[in-house]
Amino acid sequence: MKKTITIVFMLLTAMTFAQKGEKIVEKYIEAIGGKNKLESVKSVLQKGTMEQMGQQMEVEIYQNVNGDGYMKMNMMGMALNVYGIKDGKGYVMNQQMGYDEMDETQAQSTMEKNKNIFSDVISKYLKGEKVEYVGKEEVDGKKYEVVLIKSEGEEVKVYFDTETNLLAFSTVETPQGKVTNKIVEYLEADGIKFPKTIITELGGQEMNKISMKEIIVNPEASQIDQNAFNIPE
């Protein structure tokens, strides 16, 4: 009997923590614009800069809910297409700065990432991935609500600002070390708050920083570089 009560208590505790974790994510969704507003977004075009290894480059990223998208960069006057994909067919820039066609696995993976127009946190939550409340943690003198999102063998710890309910940063353990993605500030576009500046760190060392200057929600076809979907000649 005592063992049965213990098991029931553990199950109820797990359910309570799951519900609290979901409520925190729901508050975040509300803080950046609300579920209905987010569901109205079918595509996003972002333009800004990326800093990596001491070099700064202009960057343009397009994504839509079908998985189509592209990423272009301009570094020291040199225009580069990082990747492009449409209707399940795409290409990616190789180490020699040439281009290779994506195989089926690459194409599928890229499409899934493009569908995540917002943060992986929202995407995983809306897909029904497991959300678990961790508790409150203090980092650098500031308190955060922390949830754990588990999917496909990966566990991502997500830290939410207790005052604004906004996502502040997330961490994930990798074979190379702990990767931290910090959202320094947000930029509002069409009534929705998007991450404006994101810093990615590996083992505490900054790897890259991306800052968006312009975000266009549901851009018109004329605003999208249609040539970026095809392998550059």
CORHUSUL-V19551 format. One record per run of one state. SS is the DSSP state (~ for helix, > for strand, _ for the rest). FROM is the first residue (numbers start at 1). TO is the last residue. If there is no record, write none. Layout:
((SS;FROM;TO) (SS;FROM;TO))
This chain:
((_;1;1) (~;2;31) (_;32;34) (~;35;39) (_;40;42) (>;43;52) (_;53;54) (>;55;64) (_;65;68) (>;69;75) (_;76;77) (>;78;86) (_;87;88) (>;89;93) (_;94;98) (>;99;101) (_;102;103) (~;104;115) (_;116;119) (~;120;126) (_;127;129) (>;130;139) (_;140;141) (>;142;151) (_;152;153) (>;154;161) (_;162;166) (>;167;174) (_;175;176) (>;177;189) (_;190;191) (>;192;202) (_;203;204) (>;205;217) (_;218;220) (~;221;223) (_;224;225) (~;226;229) (_;230;233))
